[in-house]
Amino acid sequence: MTFRLIFHYIIWSIRLGIPAWYYFQINAEWYNKKKGFYSKIDMDARIPKKWRLEQYYFDKNNPPSAFPVFLKPEWGQNSNGIIRIDNEQEFLNFNPASSKIPYILQYAAHEKKEYEVFYILDAEDKTRLSTLNIAQSINGSDERYPVNGINNKNTLYQDITQEFSVKELDILHVYLRELPSFRIARVGLRANSKEDLLLGLFHIIEINLFAPFPIHLLDNSVAKKTKYKFIKDNMKHLVKVSNTTPKEHFNRFVFFKKIIKHYQSKSE
């Protein structure tokens, strides 16, 4: 799937006359130039308080008031480097001294279901979305608070977009508009049910801005033809929206900086 995404992105870049490397500048406004990555601490401050989980930099002198909690590299994708801490002893035993990236502590979201919401902003009208897809993360283990991700063999993703009516998708879009105008993003959140999700009763656990993979494509029950059409259509949208990033926000060597930080977090 990744190859097809890249292939069609490049083809559309050529056809539309928009440089392919603009892709790495798509969300440049929210890139922390000083740190050289998209900071989870920065991102946390952009989440409305009603959906925000308590989190702060890891400090052994400041233990959490409740468990479990999750320790995360300040920069990371696809759950790389995330550790669940179930008690005070595990907290005290954790030693990030060798880490190249600071760790943050995030309190757990206690809702029962986990969702991944992927979207691309419309290039002509940033009050609209060109695509919006919802996947449910389903974990086959008996863990109450699993670390879901593409590298967790117990995690499956189910595309549930078709379970939402046009009106219900519009409701989700209204919620997403309370976030900054990210051109592309995948928002991980937890809610007890679809009904609660539509009522805005959820917590955001993660916002992915760097090359967020449309994770609903990992649903094996969806026909390949359907997936390929999604890729072809939406890479066009993505190329078009890449051309809307103000040039004053462009960052030199941002691709290499992101890749270095990605593999630093992955090796933790």
C-alpha positions as CSV (number, residue, x, y, z in Angstrom):
1,M,0.0,0.0,0.0
2,T,2.8,2.4,0.8
3,F,4.3,1.9,-2.6
4,R,1.0,2.7,-4.3
5,L,0.5,5.8,-2.1
6,I,4.0,7.1,-3.1
7,F,3.6,6.2,-6.8
8,H,0.2,7.9,-7.2
9,Y,1.4,10.9,-5.2
10,I,4.4,11.4,-7.6
11,I,2.2,10.8,-10.7
12,W,-0.3,13.5,-9.5
13,S,2.6,15.8,-8.6
14,I,3.9,15.6,-12.2
15,R,0.4,15.9,-13.7
16,L,-0.5,19.0,-11.6
17,G,3.0,20.6,-11.8
18,I,3.4,20.8,-8.1
19,P,6.8,19.7,-6.7
20,A,6.6,16.3,-4.9
21,W,8.8,17.5,-2.1
22,Y,6.1,20.0,-1.0
23,Y,4.6,16.9,0.7
24,F,7.2,17.3,3.5
25,Q,6.1,20.8,4.1
26,I,2.3,20.1,4.3
27,N,1.9,20.9,8.1
28,A,5.0,23.1,8.4
29,E,3.3,25.7,10.6
30,W,3.2,23.2,13.5
31,Y,6.7,21.8,13.1
32,N,9.0,22.8,16.0
33,K,12.1,24.1,14.2
34,K,14.1,24.4,17.4
35,K,13.4,20.8,18.4
36,G,13.5,19.4,14.9
37,F,10.2,17.5,15.2
38,Y,6.5,17.7,15.8
39,S,6.3,17.9,19.6
40,K,3.6,16.0,21.4
41,I,3.8,18.7,24.1
42,D,3.1,21.4,21.5
43,M,0.3,19.3,20.0
44,D,-1.3,18.7,23.5
45,A,-1.7,22.5,23.9
46,R,-3.6,22.6,20.6
47,I,-6.2,20.1,21.7
48,P,-9.3,21.6,23.3
49,K,-9.3,20.9,27.1
50,K,-12.5,18.9,27.0
51,W,-10.7,16.2,24.8
52,R,-7.2,16.6,26.3
53,L,-5.5,14.0,28.5
54,E,-3.2,15.2,31.3
55,Q,0.4,14.9,30.2
56,Y,3.8,16.4,31.1
57,Y,7.5,15.7,30.7
58,F,8.6,12.5,32.5
59,D,10.1,13.3,36.0
60,K,10.8,10.6,38.6
61,N,10.2,13.3,41.3
62,N,6.7,13.8,39.9
63,P,4.9,10.5,39.9
64,P,1.4,10.2,38.6
65,S,-1.6,10.1,40.9
66,A,-3.1,7.1,39.2
67,F,-2.1,4.2,37.0
68,P,-1.8,3.1,34.3
69,V,0.0,5.8,32.5
70,F,1.8,5.8,29.2
71,L,5.4,7.0,28.6
72,K,5.9,8.3,25.1
73,P,8.9,9.8,23.2
74,E,8.1,13.5,22.6
75,W,8.4,12.7,18.9
76,G,7.3,9.4,17.5
77,Q,4.9,7.8,15.0
78,N,2.9,4.5,14.9
79,S,3.2,3.9,18.7
80,N,7.0,3.7,18.4
81,G,8.7,3.8,21.9
82,I,5.4,3.9,23.9
83,I,5.5,2.1,27.2
84,R,2.6,1.4,29.5
85,I,3.4,1.8,33.2
86,D,1.0,-0.1,35.5
87,N,2.3,0.8,39.0
88,E,4.7,3.0,41.0
89,Q,7.5,0.5,40.9
90,E,7.5,0.3,37.1
91,F,7.5,4.1,37.1
92,L,10.5,4.3,39.3
93,N,12.3,1.6,37.3
94,F,11.9,3.4,34.0
95,N,15.2,5.0,33.0
96,P,15.2,7.2,29.9
97,A,18.8,8.3,30.5
98,S,20.0,6.8,27.2
99,S,17.1,8.2,25.2
100,K,18.0,10.8,22.5
101,I,14.4,12.1,22.7
102,P,12.7,13.4,25.9
103,Y,9.8,11.3,27.3
104,I,6.4,12.6,28.3
105,L,3.9,11.0,30.6
106,Q,0.3,10.7,29.5
107,Y,-2.6,9.6,31.7
108,A,-4.7,6.8,30.3
109,A,-8.0,7.4,28.5
110,H,-10.6,5.1,30.2
111,E,-13.1,4.9,27.3
112,K,-13.5,1.4,26.0
113,K,-13.1,1.8,22.2
114,E,-10.3,3.2,20.2
115,Y,-10.7,5.0,16.8
116,E,-8.4,6.4,14.2
117,V,-9.8,9.4,12.2
118,F,-8.0,10.2,9.0
119,Y,-8.7,13.3,7.0
120,I,-7.3,15.6,4.3
121,L,-8.3,19.2,4.1
122,D,-9.9,20.6,0.9
123,A,-7.4,22.6,-1.1
124,E,-9.9,25.2,-2.2
125,D,-11.9,25.6,1.0
126,K,-10.2,24.9,4.3
127,T,-13.6,24.8,6.0
128,R,-14.2,21.5,4.2
129,L,-12.6,18.1,4.0
130,S,-11.8,16.3,0.8
131,T,-11.7,13.0,2.6
132,L,-12.7,11.7,6.1
133,N,-12.3,8.1,7.1
134,I,-12.8,6.3,10.5
135,A,-11.2,3.1,11.5
136,Q,-11.7,1.2,14.8
137,S,-8.7,-0.3,16.5
138,I,-9.5,-3.8,17.7
139,N,-7.1,-5.5,20.0
140,G,-7.3,-9.3,20.3
141,S,-5.6,-9.6,23.6
142,D,-7.2,-9.4,27.0
143,E,-5.4,-6.2,27.9
144,R,-7.6,-3.3,29.2
145,Y,-5.2,-0.7,28.1
146,P,-3.2,-2.0,25.1
147,V,-0.7,0.0,23.1
148,N,-2.3,-0.3,19.7
149,G,-0.3,0.2,16.6
150,I,0.7,-1.3,13.3
151,N,3.6,-3.0,15.1
152,N,1.3,-4.7,17.6
153,K,0.4,-8.2,16.2
154,N,-2.8,-8.2,18.3
155,T,-4.1,-5.0,16.7
156,L,-6.5,-5.1,13.8
157,Y,-8.1,-2.1,12.0
158,Q,-11.7,-2.1,10.8
159,D,-12.9,0.5,8.3
160,I,-16.2,1.7,9.8
161,T,-16.6,4.8,7.7
162,Q,-19.6,3.3,5.9
163,E,-21.4,3.0,9.3
164,F,-21.6,6.8,9.5
165,S,-24.3,8.7,7.6
166,V,-23.4,12.0,5.8
167,K,-25.0,13.9,8.7
168,E,-22.9,12.0,11.2
169,L,-19.7,12.6,9.2
170,D,-20.6,16.3,9.2
171,I,-20.8,16.2,13.0
172,L,-17.3,14.7,13.2
173,H,-16.1,17.4,10.8
174,V,-17.4,20.1,13.1
175,Y,-15.4,18.6,16.0
176,L,-12.2,18.4,13.8
177,R,-12.6,22.1,13.0
178,E,-11.9,22.8,16.7
179,L,-8.4,21.6,16.0
180,P,-5.9,23.8,14.0
181,S,-6.4,23.6,10.2
182,F,-4.1,20.6,9.6
183,R,-3.9,19.8,5.9
184,I,-3.6,16.1,6.7
185,A,-3.8,14.3,10.0
186,R,-4.7,11.1,11.7
187,V,-6.3,11.5,15.1
188,G,-6.3,8.7,17.6
189,L,-9.1,8.9,20.2
190,R,-11.1,6.8,22.6
191,A,-14.8,6.8,23.2
192,N,-17.2,4.3,24.8
193,S,-19.3,4.0,21.7
194,K,-20.1,5.5,18.3
195,E,-23.0,7.4,20.0
196,D,-20.6,9.0,22.5
197,L,-18.2,9.8,19.7
198,L,-20.9,11.7,17.9
199,L,-21.8,13.5,21.1
200,G,-18.2,14.7,21.5
201,L,-17.6,12.4,24.5
202,F,-14.1,11.2,23.8
203,H,-10.4,11.9,24.6
204,I,-7.7,12.4,22.0
205,I,-4.7,10.2,22.6
206,E,-2.6,11.2,19.6
207,I,-2.4,13.4,16.6
208,N,-0.2,12.3,13.7
209,L,1.0,15.0,11.3
210,F,4.1,13.6,9.7
211,A,3.1,11.2,6.8
212,P,0.0,9.9,8.6
213,F,-0.9,6.6,7.0
214,P,-4.6,6.1,6.1
215,I,-4.9,3.2,8.5
216,H,-8.3,2.1,7.3
217,L,-6.4,0.7,4.3
218,L,-5.1,-2.1,6.6
219,D,-8.6,-3.6,6.9
220,N,-8.4,-6.9,5.0
221,S,-12.1,-7.1,4.5
222,V,-12.1,-4.1,2.2
223,A,-11.6,-5.0,-1.5
224,K,-8.3,-4.1,-3.1
225,K,-10.1,-2.3,-5.9
226,T,-11.8,0.0,-3.3
227,K,-8.5,0.7,-1.7
228,Y,-6.7,1.4,-4.9
229,K,-9.5,3.9,-5.9
230,F,-9.1,5.6,-2.6
231,I,-5.4,5.9,-3.1
232,K,-5.6,7.3,-6.6
233,D,-8.3,9.8,-5.8
234,N,-6.9,11.0,-2.5
235,M,-3.3,11.4,-3.6
236,K,-4.6,14.0,-6.0
237,H,-6.3,15.8,-3.1
238,L,-3.1,15.6,-1.1
239,V,-0.9,17.0,-3.9
240,K,-3.3,19.9,-4.3
241,V,-3.4,20.7,-0.6
242,S,0.4,20.5,-0.4
243,N,0.5,23.6,-2.6
244,T,-1.4,25.6,0.0
245,T,1.4,25.8,2.6
246,P,2.6,29.4,2.9
247,K,6.2,29.4,1.7
248,E,7.4,31.4,4.7
249,H,6.8,28.3,6.8
250,F,8.9,26.0,4.7
251,N,11.7,24.3,6.6
252,R,15.1,23.4,5.0
253,F,16.1,19.7,5.3
254,V,12.8,19.0,7.2
255,F,12.6,15.5,5.5
256,F,16.0,14.4,6.8
257,K,15.3,15.8,10.3
258,K,12.0,14.0,10.5
259,I,13.5,10.7,9.3
260,I,16.4,10.9,11.8
261,K,14.0,11.6,14.7
262,H,11.7,8.8,13.5
263,Y,14.4,6.2,13.7
264,Q,15.7,7.6,17.0
265,S,12.3,7.0,18.5
266,K,11.9,3.7,16.8
267,S,15.2,2.4,18.3
268,E,14.3,3.2,21.9
